[in-house]
Amino acid sequence: MIDKTWRIAPGAPLGPLQFLDIIGLTTAYNIDAAGDDESRANARYLKEHSIDQGKLGRVSGEGFDKYEKATT
């Protein structure tokens, strides 16, 4: 719902969670982990609820959304 609203309202091609799945949740974690107290709390949440469960974004086939794993 967040991504759908984001795409409709400003006409953006991707929503914020889709973008995070593309850049990878470990990148978002590393950025937040270097921030202030609120950012570090976000980093801990992201690690506990996604990264520790193997949900790394598109690269792992699942992040905020599920994706088909790429084959090479």
C-alpha positions in Angstrom: 0.0 0.0 0.0 2.9 2.4 0.8 4.5 1.8 -2.6 1.3 2.0 -4.5 0.3 5.3 -2.9 3.8 6.7 -3.5 3.7 5.8 -7.1 0.2 7.2 -7.7 0.5 10.5 -5.7 3.6 12.0 -7.2 3.8 9.6 -10.2 7.0 8.1 -9.1 8.1 4.9 -11.0 9.0 3.1 -7.7 7.9 3.3 -4.1 10.3 3.8 -1.2 10.2 0.1 -0.1 10.7 -1.1 -3.7 13.7 1.2 -3.9 15.1 -0.2 -0.7 14.7 -3.8 -2.0 16.7 -2.8 -5.1 19.6 -1.1 -3.2 19.6 -3.9 -0.6 18.5 -4.0 3.0 22.1 -4.4 4.2 22.9 -1.0 2.6 20.0 0.6 4.3 21.0 -1.0 7.6 24.6 0.3 7.3 23.4 3.8 6.6 21.0 3.8 9.6 23.5 2.1 11.9 25.9 5.1 11.5 23.2 7.6 12.3 21.6 9.1 15.4 19.6 7.2 18.1 16.4 7.0 16.0 18.3 5.8 12.9 20.2 3.2 15.0 16.8 2.0 16.3 15.6 1.7 12.7 18.7 -0.3 11.9 18.1 -2.7 14.7 14.5 -3.3 13.6 15.6 -3.9 10.0 18.3 -6.3 11.1 16.0 -8.3 13.5 12.9 -8.4 11.2 14.5 -8.7 7.8 18.3 -9.3 7.5 18.5 -11.9 10.2 15.8 -13.8 8.4 17.7 -13.7 5.1 15.4 -11.1 3.6 18.0 -8.9 1.9 15.9 -7.5 -0.9 15.9 -8.5 -4.6 19.2 -10.2 -4.3 17.8 -12.8 -1.9 14.3 -13.0 -3.6 12.6 -11.3 -0.6 12.8 -8.0 1.2 9.7 -5.9 1.7 8.2 -7.7 -1.3 8.9 -11.1 -2.8 10.8 -11.5 -6.1 11.8 -14.4 -8.4 15.4 -15.2 -7.8 17.6 -14.2 -10.7 19.3 -16.9 -12.5 22.7 -16.4 -14.2 
